[in-house]
């Protein structure tokens, strides 16, 4: 099996919600296509008359609720996820017929969000989240076309895509068993391995890696802060009311310490998840749909458990390794394996982060990650109306609580008596995801999505 070569900062990305698969990756697809089109010969660009976008599969089934059509148009207009102003996407939502300018560098074309086509009928898709962007002449001839695949967590591939050439990891591993042997043989800690591999793969120096880790942690905390300050209904026809501020205020008044602690953790998860549902700036951790779990745990570690900043940095690095193992050996895409791949993965990563933040060794952190994933197995992805609101926001809060409980169990049990390995639960998640019926994998055709019709 090929070793894992994913960068930490490919896993933790910053961008607008509500869905890394449906918002961040389609925007990246639009931006990529724009660069391809700008590189065309001048005579080809002069013949261009239209840009056409078609969404397929899960992108078509839930794309309107997720804002996929706005995201891809924004990308074609020159926006990229990390710097895109969410207010731009809000304006597009309010005026879907207003065209954006697609500047090919020699030709200006217009494309409005309402012009994006949704095709839910195409069979045998290469991946559940598929989109095609096409540049056409006035006569309808294809001047440029690319078929893209949003493969979860904001990762983007396309027809003919190959893994980009990067440096090889200093300490190669493909699964948890290989990782455990590597750490034992070399006497390394998990964050040390993460640092050395990141440097070997990307060329980043340790100081630059920690600077970027700080940026990710700061964006996570900012999403919690913004969510705790906001009130009112979330976008869309469901009219879901934000709860984070009220939960936080009432939790702070609870006399019982345990109730107040759990209430605060829950409020933090609600806050970041509500910001995601509003289409605001979040971190894919590992996806937008699960963007409330790790920020909640990181804030609890910093503000309630008083974990020092350097140890928090190291813990985030450790959590990334768990995310790599899940993505490499299963999936983090709700459209592929259900919500066990999104909130389940986030809870697993957060449990490992908590354990590592309390100076646990690799075995305890891996056991915590395993426990959290084990108790998300089989979770479907059934967003009501295609919006990342019901049951997604509350599910993030439960993911945070499960992460904390998983950390407690792993930290207090006899670690070598733990019966289920991390590789086993990841393999089980992948198999379970393949067995889940398609209607329960981010299509909004089954589960709660088929029962709750909104207001």
DRENNURO-38361 format. One record per atom (N, C-alpha, C, CB): residue in one letter; x, y, z. Coordinates in steps of 0.001 Angstrom, whole numbers, plus 500000, padded with zeros to 6 digits. Glycine has a CB too. Layout:
aXYZ...
// end
This chain:
x500840498802500000x500000500000500000x500877501250500000x499049500004501224x500505502236499190x501295503463499080x501247504242500382x500790504336497921x502353504884500750x502363505664501992x501510506925501857x503804506042502376x501096507456502993x500282508667503035x501174509874502761x499559508810504409x500760510700501810x501540511893501458x500686513163501535x502130511744500046x499576513106502238x498702514275502366x499333515297503296x497306513866502888x499218516564502925x499699517642503794x498679517942504882x499991518913502975x499176518326506035x498301518740507143x497353519836506690x499134519225508349x497846520727505826x497064521891505445x496249521667504176x497972523070505259x496308520441503656x495294520001502713x494089519470503482x495860518922501756x494355518882504637x493265518371505475x492539519523506165x493806517375506526x493297520411506810x492720521580507483x492768522769506523x493487521905508815x491648523034505876x491554524143504935x490568525181505471x491117523641503532x490736526419505036x489838527501505437x488994527897504234x490635528727505990x487701528067504472x486815528484503391x485404528662503884x486844527483502259x484508529065502988x483117529279503377x482345527969503453x482437530222502400x481437527856504428x480548526713504504x479457526854503445x479932526584505920x478493525977503462x478225524987504507x478774523585504241x476769524889504708x479426523369503089x479867522004502795x481180522040502042x478803521241501981x482169521334502564x483452521278501865x483308520586500516x484496520552502719x482473519552500445x482260518845499179x481458519672498193x481557517528499426x480512520462498709x479571521166497843x479881522651497684x478185521007498378x480779523181498517x481103524604498438x482584524818498110x480750525303499759x483454524294498967x484885524555498791x485421523888497526x485668524063500011x485153522605497335x485684521925496150x485087522474494849x485414520427496247x483769522725494750x483257523341493514x483863524713493228x481753523473493595x484117525514494276x484776526795494041x486188526566493494x484826527629495345x486893525590494043x488222525264493534x488150524777492087x488886524200494419x487091524025491758x486915523562490379x486723524741489439x485717522602490277x485889525703489841x485680526885489019x486966527664488812x484634527778489644x487730527834489891x489002528566489804x490005527824488926x489595528783491206x490024526491489032x490927525692488200x490555525823486723x490890524211488629x489265525735486432x488822525837485035x489139527214484465x487312525557484925x488983528241485297x489310529596484850x490768529694484419x489023530610485961x491671529089485194x493085529127484836x493358528351483551x493931528565485974x492677527217483381x492824526452482140x492355527275480940x492031525130482222x491218527943481102x490655528735480005x491550529925479667x489246529226480367x492111530545480679x492996531690480428x494262531294479694x493361532362481730x494639530025479793x495845529543479121x495599529128477674x496420528379479882x494353529174477225x494033528807475851x494599529832474867x492514528680475672x494816529443473618x495255530400472601x494249531541472442x495462529689471256x494728532695472047x493881533882471936x492714533650470990x494701535073471463x492936532942469860x491851532724468907x490764531814469479x492400532126467620x491167530877470355x490172530006470995x489329530808471980x490862528822471719x489981531639472780x489233532469473729x488311533433472998x490194533249474636x488747533955471860x487905534884471107x486639534205470591x488687535476469941x486716532892470388x485543532154469884x484590531725471000x485998530922469110x485000531897472247x484179531447473376x482928532306473516x484991531484474680x481796531634473675x480522532346473809x479819532049475126x479609531987472661x480141530929475774x479445530591477022x480266529640477870x478081529974476726x480013529719479164x480530528742480119x479327527995480673x481373529427481271x479404526683480654x478282525851481103x478736524943482242x477714525005479929x477926524874483273x478246524050484443x477091523092484705x478524524935485698x477408521815484891x476389520820485248x476850520063486483x476119519836484067x475970519968487479x476223519214488698x475513517874488605x475758520000489950x476161516814489100x475604515471489055x475597514850490452x476401514591488078x474859513757490596x474869512975491824x474443513764493039x476223512415492054x475213513616494120x474894514319495361x474986515824495179x475824513872496481x475906516282494330x475998517720494076x474698518243493485x477170518030493134x474072517450492628x472801517861492045x471657517708493044x472511517049490786x471689516621493834x470580516341494751x470480517358495883x470732514955495332x471620517798496416x471597518707497568x472359519997497313x472172518018498782x472738520223496066x473563521383495752x472918522719496055x473932521346494331x471600522835495819x470951524124496075x470969524460497557x469508524112495558x470719523477498403x470759523731499839x472154524024500338x470199522562500583x473138523474499657x474525523667500059x475182524877499396x475315522433499742x474528525450498400x475111526608497717x476170526255496697x475698527533498715x476093525032496130x477129524596495197x477154525435493929x476926523141494840x475970525827493449x475934526602492209x476582527972492381x474496526766491733x476397528580493560x477028529868493827x478547529711493954x476445530494495107x478960528627494594x480393528412494818x481149528245493507x480612527186495700x480615527451492597x481341527212491342x481365528472490484x480699526050490555x480274529245490511x480265530512489770x481279531483490371x478848531141489777x481352531528491696x482344532397492344x483755532000491947x482195532343493871x484033530698491870x485343530237491438x485651530656490009x485432528736491563x484662530549489130x484849530966487743x485034532480487639x483657530523486891x484545533207488631x484723534661488665x486034535063489330x483560535313489393x486847534080489713x488177534384490225x488352534249491718x488534535734489843x487340533765492427x487434533613493878x488076532273494239x486039533729494523x488776532255495382x489295531009495944x488797530907497386x490872530956495877x488637529678497906x487954529510499191x488538530295500354x487950528090499548x489854530294500515x490425530879501727x490209532384501814x491899530578501794x490130533067500684x489981534526500704x488622535005500228x491043535153499858x487743534099499827x486419534503499349x485602535102500487x485674533304498731x485017536249500241x484162536898501226x482798536204501216x484020538431500928x482381535591502337x481067534939502361x479926535873501977x480804534374503732x480115537185502169x479072538137501791x478800538082500292x479471539558502203x479837537768499496x479645537625498052x478676536484497762x480994537378497342x478854535361498449x477964534219498246x476563534548498732x478501532975498972x476450535321499817x475139535745500294x474433536599499250x475271536519501607x475182537504498607x474575538355497574x474116537511496384x475576539439497103x474906536501496034x474506535612494945x473220534868495295x475628534610494630x473104534458496563x471891533757496993x470674534663496876x472039533256498438x470863535958497166x469758536904497086x469421537333495676x470070538103497893x470345537153494749x470120537555493363x470666536477492430x470787538929493066x470035535284492390x470573534165491618x470583534387490114x469793532942491918x469810535364489632x469788535617488189x470822536647487751x468416536079487772x471504537263488719x472493538283488380x473798537603487963x472731539247489581x474265537848486742x475451537122486275x476747537644486871x475534537193484778x477679536736487044x479050537091487404x479875537170486128x479663536057488406x480978537883486192x481856538029485030x482950536972485077x482476539447484979x483045536192484029x484108535204483867x485117535807482895x483550533810483347x486232536267483441x487247536975482659x488305535987482186x487897538114483491x488255535662480894x489193534689480338x490532535307479978x488596534040479121x490637536634480143x491859537307479719x491852537479478220x493103536526480164x490965538303477720x490798538475476284x489365538277475862x491686537521475534x488550537722476749x487122537539476495x486394537567477825x486842536206475732x485262538248477851x484437538323479055x483128537585478806x484170539803479462x482850536632479677x481596535880479589x480787536111480854x481864534363479377x479511535792480790x478622535984481939x478007534647482338x477509537021481614x477908534434483630x477299533205484139x476623533511485469x478363532070484302x475350533194485580x474598533411486809x474405532088487542x473234534066486507x474283532113488869x474038530865489598x472839530080489079x473835531164491052x471784530789488638x470602530068488172x470837529355486837x469437531026488039x471939529677486167x472266529019484900x472927527658485095x473173529906484080x473366527370486305x473995526077486580x472937524982486499x474687526074487979x473248523901485793x472297522801485601x472488521731486671x472460522184484198x471379521119487079x471378520046488077x470834518783487423x470529520437489337x471674517763487320x471298516506486668x471394515377487687x472207516216485430x470247514911488161x470231513831489160x470046512454488524x469120514077490176x470008512396487188x469659511146486515x470850510390485937x468692511428485424x471976511041485795x473109510368485146x473571509172485971x474279511353484940x473595507976485371x473999506777486126x475509506569486100x473301505537485564x475963505664486954x477356505180486934x478384506301486997x477597504362485690x478187507193487949x479137508284488115x480457507767488667x478563509361489037x481581508347488251x482872507933488815x482968508219490311x484008508637488087x482261509272490760x482225509625492179x480885510306492447x483438510561492578x480302510111493649x478976510694493902x478891512204493711x478555510370495288x479986512926493972x480000514383493774x480772514691492488x480648515123495010x480055514819491392x480673515051490091x480125516337489480x480428513852489145x480989517116488824x480531518273488063x481350518402486794x480626519562488902x480730518973485769x481391519187484489x481292520668484149x480757518303483362x482418521253483769x482450522650483308x482908522636481855x483405523548484205x482195523401481035x482433523372479590x482470524788479044x481346522544478866x483437525058478196x483539526320477469x483110526033476031x485007526925477536x482125526800475532x481557526502474217x481580527729473320x480126525984474356x481583527467472019x481486528532471021x480017528860470787x482178528119469687x479765529899469987x478388530281469665x477674529165468918x478367531567468833x478421528363468177x477824527247467423x477630526004468286x478697526899466222x478080526054469523x477922524921470422x479103523986470469x476735524160470039x480163524301469754x481346523441469771x482062523555471114x482306523809468617x482570522436471603x483302522427472866x484728522919472655x483309521015473481x485086523973473347x486432524535473274x487315524019474407x486370526060473314x486681523712475541x487397523204476712x486374522548477627x488180524350477459x486729521400478189x485821520712479113x486636519929480126x484850519770478349x486184519938481358x486824519121482379x485754518569483318x487885519943483167x485878517295483645x484977516620484584x485685516535485934x484568515186484064x485060517123486955x485659517221488282x484951516291489264x485607518668488788x485702515871490298x485161515029491360x485507515647492705x485708513577491260x484481515957493473x484668516474494832x484674515274495763x483539517514495234x485839514918496276x486003513620496938x485980513700498465x487295512994496498x485469514813498997x485304514928500445x486327515842501073x485387513577501084x485886516640502051x486787517500502786x487366518642501972x487882516697503335x486727518978500835x487249520034499980x488341519571499034x487767521141500819x488667518271499046x489657517735498113x489027517626496727x490188516348498592x489790517961495704x489281517997494329x490165517153493419x489209519452493809x489522516328492605x490204515572491563x489444515789490260x490297514046491925x489956515259489167x489272515387487882x489642514215487004x489625516721487187x488914514069485898x489156512968484976x490584513063484461x488140512985483801x491348511998484635x492749511998484258x493682512518485333x492925512799483037x493120512851486498x493918513398487603x494935512371488095x493004513839488765x496105512842488431x497099512008489096x497588512737490341x498288511673488140x498024511990491308x498534512566492548x499665513541492233x499022511456493513x499588514787492742x500669515734492457x501997515248493012x500340517104493035x503056515555492300x504380515113492725x504842515962493894x505393515191491560x505173515304494963x505643515962496175x506824515184496716x504515516071497238x507411515749497756x508448515005498440x507884513770499120x509144515886499452x508721512796499338x508295511579500027x508384511776501536x509154510370499589x507462511196502302x507505511365503752x508794510806504342x506301510689504397x509284511497505348x510503511025506020x510252509712506733x511013512073507018x509025509507507185x508649508307507938x507373507740507315x508441508630509471x507497506935506251x506315506473505523x505504505442506288x506726505897504204x504177505580506202x503238504626506794x501942504723505999x502997504913508334x501165503648506015x499893503631505294x498722503303506195x499949502639504164x498983502773507380x497903502434508299x498397502588509735x497388500989508044x497495502367510678x497823502594512087x498845501594512610x496567502526512931x498788500358512124x499746499350512587x501163499731512168x499380497954512032x501330500155510922x502652500590510464x503119501816511239x502628500895508957x502199502721511519x502533503931512267x503011503588513672x501324504868512336x502313502667514336x502692502285515699x504090501680515734x501678501293516276x504395500815514762x505729500196514711x506793501264514457x505788499100513606x506480502187513589x507420503258513255x507751504108514474x506850504138512147x506724504497515214x506928505318516405x507753504573517448x505581505740517001x507451503276517621x508180502475518607x509640502279518201x507504501114518790x509856501968516927x511216501699516458x512110502933516536x511180501186515032x511524504092516272x512314505317516210x512252506129517497x511848506165515060x511441505684518455x511324506411519708x510789507821519525x512654506466520388x509863507986518582x509320509301518269x507943509484518890x509246509503516759x507560510749519053x506184511081519418x505436511461518148x506134512241520473x504136511416518235x503293511565517050x503469512931516386x501832511358517422x503525513992517181x503652515317516573x505022515499515920x503422516408517624x506038514837516455x507368514917515856x507370514277514470x508411514234516761x506717513130514369x506599512468513074x505814513340512097x505922511097513228x504732513947512588x503916514814511722x504740515987511191x502683515339512490x505532516593512057x506370517721511652x507395517311510602x507079518311512863x508095516212510844x509155515794509922x508576515354508584x509981514657510534x507415514700508603x506786514312507342x506298515527506572x505625513359507599x505704516498507272x505217517705506600x506371518452505930x504496518628507605x507491518546506613x508664519200506033x509153518452504796x509790519295507069x509200517134504883x509680516333503750x508723516408502565x509867514875504174x507416516434502825x506417516419501753x506283517788501095x505060515969502298x506245518839501901x505938520177501373x507127521124501329x504865520798502194x508181520825502071x509320521728502138x509167522828503177x509545522341500803x508052522845503915x507857523874504936x508782523642506120x506397523899505405x509292524744506665x510096524647507877x509185524517509090x511021525874508023x509774524028510187x508976523811511399x508309525097511868x509851523245512516x509026526215511838x508440527476512296x507241527866511436x509490528595512272x507336527631510109x506228527946509211x505052527021509447x506677527856507760x505337525767509760x504253524818510058x503497525266511299x504811523384510259x504226525631512340x503553526080513569x502806527391513342x504574526250514709x503331528273512501x502602529508512184x501269529173511528x503443530424511259x501299528211510623x500062527815509939x499110527099510901x500381526905508733x499644526293511804x498815525653512837x498120526715513685x499676524724513738x498864527760514058x498257528850514823x497132529508514038x499311529894515201x497351529710512746x496318530298511904x495060529427511914x496837530480510465x495236528116511762x494092527195511756x493367527244513098x494554525748511450x494105527190514199x493479527259515520x492754528581515723x494524527066516614x493329529668515231x492697530977515388x491402531082514580x493665532079514965x491399530522513357x490167530537512554x489104529674513218x490439530039511110x489505528520513755x488551527691514493x487909528474515634x489245526439515042x488754529140516434x488225529862517587x487379531052517148x489366530332518491x487762531699516054x486980532825515549x485597532367515095x487716533512514393x485505531152514554x484198530648514133x483300530403515352x484358529346513312x483914529965516453x483144529805517688x482696531163518220x483976529065518753x483620532116518267x483291533462518756x482163534084517954x484520534365518701x482254533995516634x481219534583515778x479879533904516005x481617534479514300x479904532588516158x478660531854516381x478024532167517717x478908530383516285x478848532383518749x478314532719520069x477699534113520100x479409532620521116x478113534968519180x477613536350519158x476380536520518279x478701537283518677x476083535536517437x475027535704516437x473685535184516940x475406534989515146x472628535727516372x471263535309516689x470447535276515407x470611536261517735x469225534752515522x468298534791514401x468300533521513593x468619535937513516x467498533490512514x467380532280511698x468556532098510765x466104532316510897x468873530853510484x469887530515509497x469291530623508097x470447529096509748x470120530748507063x469595530877505697x468788529649505289x470742531097504706x467826529883504402x467059528776503855x465642528713504364x467738527503504156x464842527867503755x463409527794504071x463075527132505393x462709527068502997x464031526412506000x463727525727507258x463549526694508413x464821524740507590x464157527879508311x464067528903509364x464566528373510712x462617529395509503x465633527582510671x466247527066511895x466851528230512672x467333525991511573x466496528349513931x467006529431514763x468363529047515355x466002529772515886x469277529995515338x470554529777516011x470325529564517506x471510530972515772x471087528650518103x470939528328519522x472206528556520335x470511526903519671x473351528722519680x474626528724520393x474683529796521473x475763528924519418x474262531009521147x474347532100522119x473502531797523353x473896533424521481x472285531338523142x471394531030524265x471946529874525095x469982530688523757x472440528826524414x473021527691525134x474201528134525990x473464526602524152x475023529008525449x476201529467526176x475807530313527376x477122530260525255x474879531228527181x474446532092528281x473818531277529406x473451533143527775x472968530341529055x472293529541530085x473250528547530737x471100528792529479x474190528016529980x475166527088530558x476033527779531592x476044526485529467x476374529037531336x477234529772532270x476559530028533605x477656531088531661x475247529894533629x474505530135534876x474189528850535640x473214530867534571x474565527715535063x474280526446535737x475203526290536945x474451525246534758x474643525861538061x475425525752539292x476316524510539300x474497525726540496x475833523442538718x476608522202538728x477740522321537710x475700520966538412x478976522131538150x480139522330537285x480087521431536047x481425522065538066x479728520159536232x479702519236535100x478684519681534071x479391517814535569x477512520115534527x476488520587533594x476976521822532839x475178520904534343x477619522734533550x478117523956532919x479203523638531896x478659524925533980x480079522687532237x481162522300531336x480609521683530052x482110521313532031x479703520721530193x479121520072529016x478281521055528218x478268518867529431x477593521955528920x476800522959528226x477669523888527405x475983523758529213x478813524282527948x479728525146527204x480282524424525985x480875525618528103x480700523174526153x481222522399525030x480176522303523917x481644520988525496x478947522042524324x477855521943523355x477638523267522641x476563521501524045x477660524357523391x477471525683522790x478567526004521790x477431526757523871x479803525622522112x480909525888521198x480714525128519877x482252525494521853x480300523862519978x480077523071518765x478923523647517949x479791521602519124x477845524034518634x476731524692517939x477214525952517230x475600525041518931x478026526747517914x478453528044517385x479195527898516061x479338528759518398x480231527056516033x481003526890514802x480169526226513716x482264526068515069x479326525274514105x478495524587513124x477428525513512551x477841523362513752x476895526401513376x475928527382512867x476589528377511931x475260528124514022x477823528764512225x478553529625511303x478749528913509960x479918530032511906x479060527636510012x479183526876508778x477860526852508019x479649525452509075x476772526581508732x475456526520508089x475072527848507459x474396526107509095x475594528941508008x475329530274507458x476203530589506257x475538531325508522x477122529674505912x478019529911504784x479194530792505128x477266530521503659x479516530878506421x480612531735506849x481919530948506937x480288532378508200x482971531626507351x484330531081507301x484557530043508400x485358532210507428x484990528857507997x485268527774508941x486502527019508469x484046526811509077x486894526039509276x487991525139508918x487415523768508605x489049525050510063x487855523165507518x487483521774507248x488231520894508250x487816521361505756x487497520305509169x488148519562510250x487424518239510527x488195520417511529x487414517252509621x488090517339508329x487190517873507212x488614515982507944x485897518140507500x484973518658506500x484232519856507078x483976517563506042x483534520583506214x482696521684506706x481508521151507492x482205522555505535x480929520046507030x479777519489507723x480081519081509151x479256518311506971x481374518868509455x481805518507510812x482639519615511430x482605517201510795x482424520848510963x483302521958511352x483089522451512771x483109523098510415x482144521881513523x481921522314514896x482629521479515940x480480522310515183x483022520258515600x483526519310516597x484899519736517128x483611517901515994x485873519839516247x487238520133516699x487400521548517258x488203519938515557x486759522582516688x486834523892517339x486288523876518758x486082524914516527x485218523113518989x484662523018520345x485670522388521295x483357522200520342x486301521296520863x487262520609521717x488514521455521914x487632519249521121x488980522119520859x490157522977520993x489898524105521986x490557523556519628x488691524682521956x488361525772522883x488246525250524311x487047526460522464x487672524070524472x487591523457525792x488995523193526336x486778522145525735x489873522680525492x491238522395525934x491954523665526381x492027521718524813x491780524744525621x492490525986525928x491880526723527115x492496526894524714x490545526791527182x489889527690528135x489359527004529389x488765528386527459x489123525710529298x488584525002530462x489601524055531074x487338524230530076x490362523382530224x491353522415530711x492748523024530802x491385521193529800x492900524246530325x494150525026530439x495354524293529856x494426525361531901x495138523666528710x496239523035527987x497120524137527403x495710522077526862x498431524112527643x499313525160527101x499257525226525580x500753524920527548x499517526405525048x499386526626523603x500269525684522798x499731528067523260x501514525478523210x502398524613522439x501865523183522413x503817524642523021x501348522730523543x500799521371523555x499540521295522697x500488520923524998x498761522369522644x497581522392521789x497995522304520321x496751523670522043x499056523010519957x499578522921518591x499960521474518259x500803523856518416x500712520866519175x501169519497518955x499981518537518859x502117519060520086x498951518801519634x497766517944519623x497016518044518303x496838518309520774x496983519240517724x496342519387516419x497116518599515364x496251520879516022x498438518639515432x499259517851514508x498963516362514658x500755518120514751x498844515910515901x498537514496516151x497180514118515572x498564514198517657x496200515019515728x494856514736515216x494859514609513697x493878515836515646x495745515361513037x495816515278511577x496211513880511120x496811516303511033x497088513216511878x497502511859511522x496296510927511502x498568511337512509x495413511077512490x494192510262512523x493332510560511303x493389510522513823x493205511844510959x492451512210509764x493038511598508505x492401513710509623x494367511579508406x495023510960507247x494673509476507146x496550511136507336x494750508783508280x494473507346508281x493049507063507811x494693506760509683x492099507880508266x490699507678507875x490503507986506401x489767508556508723x491034509122505954x490854509504504550x491529508506503617x491410510911504302x492719508055503988x493499507172503127x492889505777503040x494926507079503633x492287505290504132x491820503905504193x490303503762504188x492367503251505416x489582504868504240x488121504837504159x487680506073503370x487456504802505600x487040507022504020x486608508249503348x486159509248504403x485459507964502325x486226510543504045x485659511583504891x484498512275504182x486735512606505281x483979511658503116x482899512253502326x481555511656502715x483152512050500824x480614512506503122x479275512041503454x478589511397502270x478441513183503966x478879511878501059x478264511318499861x478782509924499546x478505512227498683x479895509539500158x480481508221499896x480210507236501020x481974508348499684x480302507691502285x480165506756503417x479180507231504484x481514506532504057x478436508304504235x477523508808505253x478228509691506268x476848507658505959x477487510096507282x478027511051508255x479056510430509186x476908511640509072x479166509105509204x480248508479509967x481601508948509434x480145506931509897x481659509300508147x482893509785507563x483138511257507824x482886509535506102x482125511985508258x482282513410508524x482337513664510027x481133514212507885x481197513640510719x481215513858512164x481960512727512866x479780513973512711x481833511501512368x482574510393512970x484074510612512903x482218509089512286x484561511051511751x485992511324511605x486426512485512488x486331511624510145x485611513535512534x485942514697513364x486006514313514836x484915515817513157x485052513503515291x485035513068516683x486255512207516996x483747512294516987x486630511357516057x487799510504516229x489071511339516330x487910509509515071x489207512323515456x490362513218515490x490395514030516783x490342514157514281x489225514511517200x489150515327518418x489477514510519657x487763515946518559x489052513248519683x489366512376520822x490870512173520932x488652511013520683x491523511949519794x492979511808519799x493655513101520231x493480511392518417x493114514226519799x493678515519520179x493595515732521689x492953516652519447x492474515392522275x492318515510523726x493319514622524466x490886515144524138x493411513376524031x494322512449524700x495762512935524585x494187511038524105x496136513359523400x497509513819523187x497796515091523980x497763514063521697x496782515930524103x496940517155524879x497150516900526359x495745518030524693x496809515699526799x497028515323528196x498224514387528331x495773514658528774x499164514561527391x500455513859527439x500319512356527323x501172514188528715x499241511896526702x499077510457526510x500027509970525418x497609510114526148x500382508682525476x501216508126524427x500350507791523208x501968506871524933x501005507314522162x500274507059520917x499163506040521123x501228506571519830x499424505005521900x498420503947522049x497132504502522637x498957502814522935x497235505341523641x496032505915524268x495306506828523279x496407506707525556x496058507649522548x495439508531521560x494742507722520474x496489509460520935x495384506644520023x494772505800518991x493536505096519527x495779504766518471x493585504655520782x492407504022521381x491252505010521494x492750503454522766x491556506246521874x490509507270521963x489891507507520594x491076508591522531x490731507587519565x490229507779518205x489355506614517779x491388507950517223x489771505400518122x489008504206517758x487645504205518424x489774502945518139x487623504513519724x486350504494520460x485363505475519840x486575504836521953x485842506672519537x484947507683518968x484381507220517628x485688509018518796x485235506679516769x484738506214515472x483800505028515625x485901505837514563x484128504138516555x483295502949516764x481852503328517056x483850502103517910x481665504431517765x480311504809518173x479675505853517260x480335505330519583x480235505946516045x479560506660514958x479290505734513772x480403507860514504x479683504467513887x479516503543512770x478058503476512322x480012502147513156x477863503510511023x476525503385510449x475746504681510364x475746502418511236x476319505791510805x475586507057510803x475358507537509372x476347508129511611x474111507784509049x473750508224507715x473935509728507559x472315507838507405x473925510180506316x473984511609506007x472665511969505335x475225511965505085x471793512640506079x470431512893505585x470002514333505870x469433511908506230x470723515316505303x470398516711505605x469020517110505099x471441517627505005x468212517633505995x466847518017505638x466886519174504644x466033518409506901x466210519000503525x466143520030502506x467465520294501823x465642521285503100x468494519472502075x469808519709501502x470593520778502236x469671520089500069x470077521226503385x470773522258504161x471550521599505298x469767523309504721x472737522125505589x473594521538506620x473160522099507979x475118521841506339x471920521751508364x471302522301509574x470677521206510431x470242523336509203x469711520496509895x469069519382510599x469443518103509865x467501519561510674x470070517132510537x470449517055511951x471890517496512214x470259515643512450x472505518158511247x473961518344511222x474490519134512410x474362519038509952x473791520220512803x474315521085513861x474336520341515198x473469522375513977x473224519736515565x473201518975516822x474158517793516764x471778518481517127x474283517206515600x475179516060515448x476622516459515744x475071515475514030x477036517680515390x478367518170515731x478552518236517241x478606519546515109x477512518689517951x477605518766519412x477769517375520015x476359519456519998x477015516404519514x477157515041520017x478535514479519663x476046514138519447x479067514858518497x480410514419518130x481456514917519103x480748514886516739x481289516163519572x482233516717520549x482127515987521883x481982518221520750x480898515748522332x480701515055523610x481241513627523529x479200515041523998x480984512945522426x481517511584522253x483049511586522235x480977510959520950x483626512619521646x485089512718521639x485612512812523063x485556513941520815x484957513620523876x485406513790525258x485247512491526048x484621514924525941x484128511823525881x483910510561526580x484901509500526100x482466510074526372x485200509490524816x486171508534524274x487549508767524876x486239508640522741x487918510030525007x489188510374525659x489204509882527107x489422511900525614x488101510073527840x488047509633529239x488195508121529347x486732510076529890x487490507392528480x487580505930528526x489004505472528219x486588505294527529x489570505999527135x490911505576526732x491965505945527764x491272506191525396x491762507043528465x492747507512529447x492676506768530765x492559508976529699x491543506133531040x491376505465532328x491415503945532235x490081505887532946x491262503391531026x491351501940530887x492819501508530872x490630501468529597x493065500220530939x494406499663530740x494606499558529238x494585498251531456x495495500363528688x495530500555527237x495780499271526463x496586501554526886x496623498365526994x496918497150526227x495762496155526266x498184496488526760x494748496420527104x493565495559527133x492493496007526144x492983495528528530x492738497100525459x491767497609524487x491618496595523357x492205499002523927x490383496238523010x490140495089522140x490101495415520654x488862494450522521x489715496625520281x489502496950518867x490583497922518408x488081497558518637x491234497589517312x492289498453516791x491752499551515900x493295497639516031x492517500629515767x492092501749514938x491951501329513478x493083502905515060x492857500503512978x492727500028511595x491430499257511389x493917499145511221x491056498451512377x489844497637512250x488595498505512158x489722496680513433x488526499540512986x487319500371512964x487268501213511695x487264501281514205x488427501645511182x488440502399509926x488002501514508770x489841502976509653x488503500280508751x488088499336507712x486595499055507798x488877498027507827x486099498912509019x484666498670509215x483848499860508733x484362498384510696x484313501056509020x483600502253508563x483514502272507039x484298503533509075x484619501939506362x484617501926504897x483618500906504359x486023501619504361x483619499710504951x482692498666504504x481250499062504780x483010497333505191x480997499619505950x479644500055506302x479174501149505355x479594500554507758x480080502079505037x479721503162504124x479317502656502757x480867504123503985x480021501643502273x479671501066500970x478315500378501009x480741500072500524x477948499844502184x476683499123502319x475487500049502547x476779498139503457x475721501271502997x474619502201503229x473955502536501896x475120503495503937x472635502447501854x471919502768500623x472206504198500185x470414502565500811x472192504409498884x472544505718498331x471664506829498887x472438505691496817x470396506553499145x469497507608499614x469888508146500991x468076507090499657x470732507404501706x471207507847503020x472610508464502950x471209506672503996x473092508735501739x474437509292501590x474360510659500905x475345508325500779x473914511641501664x473922513048501261x473129513314499982x475341513512501072x471991512643499853x471104512917498725x469817513608499167x470771511624497997x469572513639500481x468339514198501050x467088513458500556x468231515685500700x467257512168500224x466102511363499791x465691510327500828x466417510664498482x466435510235501945x466094509242502959x466280509790504356x466933507994502780x465912508981505346x466097509379506744x465267510577507128x467538509674507009x465825511439507959x465111512639508403x464735513527507243x465949513421509389x465576513557506213x465296514415505055x463994514049504382x466424514331504050x463596512775504491x462342512335503873x461155512514504810x462448510875503451x461411512788506089x460334512907507079x460034514348507473x460688512122508312x461096515159507525x460939516544507966x460936517418506732x462071516972508961x459823518070506472x459656518828505241x459853520322505412x458308518576504682x460252520754506585x460415522190506806x459096522845507172x460999522856505568x459065524142507084x457891524879507549x457246525632506394x458273525855508675
// end
